[in-house]
């Protein structure tokens, strides 16, 4: 007969090896290991080349052995390339990082995969998709800038409405492609009341704004003294010009915040490396890299509060279905 000791030896389960819990905000070790095996990823982005290379250098230092191939183009061109490639049966991009409304176009095509980066768990709901199809990475501040040799701080605009005042007639430059600013004002400031939208833009147009394409180019015209204020100025570009000694400043009481998001491309060759990059990018290190370039990271804990407006109207991918409507209205006012 078996002894008591022998029976106990057969029936006692072996002790399981202790498991190490994944730290909050980080990906699991298995995904990271698979990412290192893949060893590379392709990033399609509209972030300017210098900033993108800076971000990539920080990521590659954090995850040695994972190399990033950069494909940098304008938002419109980079999504057109991605969509064309996927429709031709070639999924070459692993990560897409660009304007939220443009990401929405790729989502509509069905080319974006679901991924909820753990590092984004603390972001508010308007900065991430409930289905995990995009996460905000950086914010564009669209506001009003002025030439400080022409406009004093006391007389500077405090709201978008201020530029509808007849005193600004003949003094306004307007970025000619800023439909998203109209969209943000229409849906967030005016809560979809198109009568108020029409009233405001009718009064703004009556002040005969001069239209130019290109946010950097239009600021250069402002600095040169062509007119006094810019409707639709990029805050980060204004700050860069200001730091270089240009006589410019911008409105901090009110702005439209545009979302530039990051998404996982469905069926891409380096899914795990893509997840590692996305989680790093929306996490503390990636967001600090964005802040180091004098841009506004999506994480409010890392963004410089001095850069952010008191009142913000956030536009995101969820507004894509309204874009065509306001593009038509924009053309009605500004392409006569």
Secondary structure, 3 states (H helix, E strand, C coil): CCCHHHHHHHHCCCCCCCCCCCCCCCCCHHHHHHHHHHCEEEEEECCCHHHHHHHHHHHHHHCCCCEEEEEECCHHHHHHHHHHHHHCCCCCCCEEEEEHHHHHHHHHHCCEECCCCHHHCCCCHHHECCCCCCEEEEEEEEEEEEECCCCCCCCCCCCHHHHHCHHHCCCEEEECCCHHHHHHHHHHHCCCCHHHHHHHHHHHHHCCCEEECCHHHHHHHHHCCCCCEEEEEEHHHHHHHHHCCCCEEECCCEEEEEEEEEEEECCCCCHHHHHHHHHHHHCHHHHHHHHHCCCEECCCCCCCCCCCCCEEEEECHHHHHHHHHHHHHHHHHHCC
